[in-house]
Amino acid sequence: MIYLEHTPAPPLDRCISTLWYAQASSLPHSRELVLPNGRAQVILNLARDYLLDCPDNAPGRPMPPSLVVGARSIYEVIDTSDLAGLIGILFRPGGFAAFAGDAAHLFSNRSIDLEDVWGVQACILRDRLREIVSPQGRLHFLEAFLAQGFGANLSGIH
């Protein structure tokens, strides 16, 4: 298993606490419980073209491969097969607003297709990340993409 975390440089660090990458090809269990942390995340599946939603521990239901996962107040069950290649953005409390056009409250306890939020840029980001082989290279590209695409939105945030 590979799990890496990267703290982005300013100004991204004002809104984003961590960029992370996980790769676990086989785990001894098929489901995992994720406790709420009160923060929004963006998750991109780089290993396949969907993520699995497992409501109430039911059979997995395919969802888009890139999601905005709003701040949660309840736990979530994930399928560990999704961990074959994931990259994500963990926002600081309140930090997602700069990346969601000040509509962060609409994501609470919901998962929404990243393409519905960032448009074609979400597809471009995922495609480019899939072309990069090294986990560290993927994290650095993600940081550069965010800085280029959203850096101007962060100039007034302290």
N, C-alpha and C positions, 0 to 999 in steps of 0.2 A: 504494500500500500504506500502511496505517496500522498502526503498532505503538506502543502506549502502555503504560507501567508506572507503578504507583502504590504507594508504600510506605504501608501502613496505620498509623493512629495507635495509641498504646497503648490497651488492652492487647493488641490483635491483633498488633502488631509483635513480640511475644514469640514467637509461633508461626508467623507468616506473614511471609515476606520480601518478597513482591511479589504484587500483583494486576495482571493484564495483560489487554490486549485486542489482538486482531489482526484485520485485515480486508484481505484480498488477493483481489480478484475474479478475476484471471487471472494466472497465472505461466507462464513459458516451459517449466517442467518439471512432470511429473505426480506425482512422488514426491520425498520429502525424507527424509534420514537425521537422526534425533534421537539424539544421544549421551546416555548415562546421566549423571545428575548426583547420584544418591544421595538424591533428595528426592521426596516424594509431591506430587502435584498434583491439583487438581480442574479438569476441563475441561468447559465447556458450549458446545455448538454452538447459536448463535442464528440461523443462516441456514437450517438445515434440520433435519429430525427424526431424524437419525442421524449418526454418525461412521463413518468407514471404517477397518476393521482391515486391514492389509496384511502378514500374516505371510510371511516369506521372499520378499517382493516379489511375492506371488501377487495375483490380482485382488482388489480391495477387497471386504470382507465387512461388511455393515451391522451396527453396534453401537448401543446406546442413545445418545441425543444428549447425555447428561451422564454423565461418568465420573469415578471416582476412579482415578487412575493411580498405582499404588504405586511406591515407590523401585525403580529399575531397576539391574541390574548388566550389562545388555547393551543394545545399540542397538535402536532401533525405527524402522520405516519408516512414514511417514505419507503419505496422499494429500493433495496440496496443495489439492484442491477443498474440503477441510474448513476451509481458512483464509478462507473467504468471510465468516465472522463467528464468531469464537471469543472467549470470555472465560475466564480461569482464575485459579487460586490456586496459588501456589508456596509450599509450606511450608518452614520452616526445618528443618534436621536434627532429627528427633525431635518436631517441632511438630505433626504430624498427629494424634498421640495424643489431644489435647484435643478433636478434632473427630470421632474415630472410636471413642469409648468405650474407649480404651486397647487397641484391637485392631489397631493400625497394622501390626504384624508380619504379619498375615494378608493384607496387600495387596502384599507384596514381589513384584516381577516380574509383577504381575497388573493388569488393568483390570477394574473392577467398576462396575456401574450405580450411579450416585449415589443413585438412589431406594432401592436396597437398603440404603444406609447412613443416609441422612437422611430416608427415607420421603417423605411427601407434600410436605414442605418443599422438596425438590429440584425438584419440578414447579412449585410456586408460585414459587420463585426464578427458574427459567428463563422461565416465562410473564411475570413482571414485568420481567425484563431485556429481553425481546423487545419490550415495549411502549415502552421508553425509546429515543429516537432517537439521542442523542449518545453517542459513546464515553466521554467524561468522565462523563456522567450515569450510564452503566451501571457504571463503576468505583466511583463514589461510592455508588450504590445497593447494590452488592455488599458494600462495606465496612460500610454501615449494617446490612444484613441479617445479616452475620456477627457484628457487635458486639452486636446485639439477641439473636440466637439462641444465641450461644456465649460472650458476655462473662462470664457467671457461671462458666463452666468455666475461665476464664483467671485468675481472681482470685488463685490461689495460685501461679501460675507466675512465676518471676523470670528 
